[in-house]
């Protein structure tokens, strides 16, 4: 009985010592989420024969630079409209965004090239899950239903999957003294095949010439391809814009 008690006390003492040692060294377990410098979490899309529209939400560096470091972050939700007919480029557009709990209204501003118009949305959470957007231009009023592209696999799960795919590289970098990369998570689609679905593009970037990237099916979570700069593993489809 005494031997059993002594064994329990020894285990408790060693456990306490380990905790104290970890606290004294200031070492923390590596957290890949703290390396995020571009993290897209929202993507609604829709359109008519006259225009395409999307609502995207991204938490990102105010000035994105591929330098392996995370700078000042800013959350941005944007409504973007792209006219599909040249004659529509001359119009000014306004919108009414409808959600389950209310609406938002405002005007769209043309980009510097004049080929699309957009608006920053500051109170989108108040209207709930998005349902549709109504666009007004000239005397025309047209409505487009919105679909949510973030379904089975969200941005957080996509990061977990990509980190698992590059576990050996991540572990080696951390063991060598530090990860030294910033992480980029974006939802993309095949522009040449609207029915081709969406993919998560996840990249761990040291600089513009040194990165690890993965393309992940947004429904199944399958890693479609991976790539390491300077050496290709798999083949990323050239038809998917990132």
Secondary structure, 3 states (H helix, E strand, C coil): CHHHHHHHHHHHHHHHHHHHHHHHHCCCCCCHHHHEEEEEEEEEEEECCCEEEEEEEEEEECCCCCCCCCCCEEEEEEEEEEECCHHHHHCCCEEEEEECCEEEEEECEECCCCCCEEEECCCHHHHCCEEEEEEEECCEEEEEECEECCCCCCHHHHHHHHHHHCHHHHHHHHHCCCCCCEEEEEEEEECCCCCCCEEEEEEEEEECCEEEEEEEECCCCCEEEEEECCEEECCCCCCECC
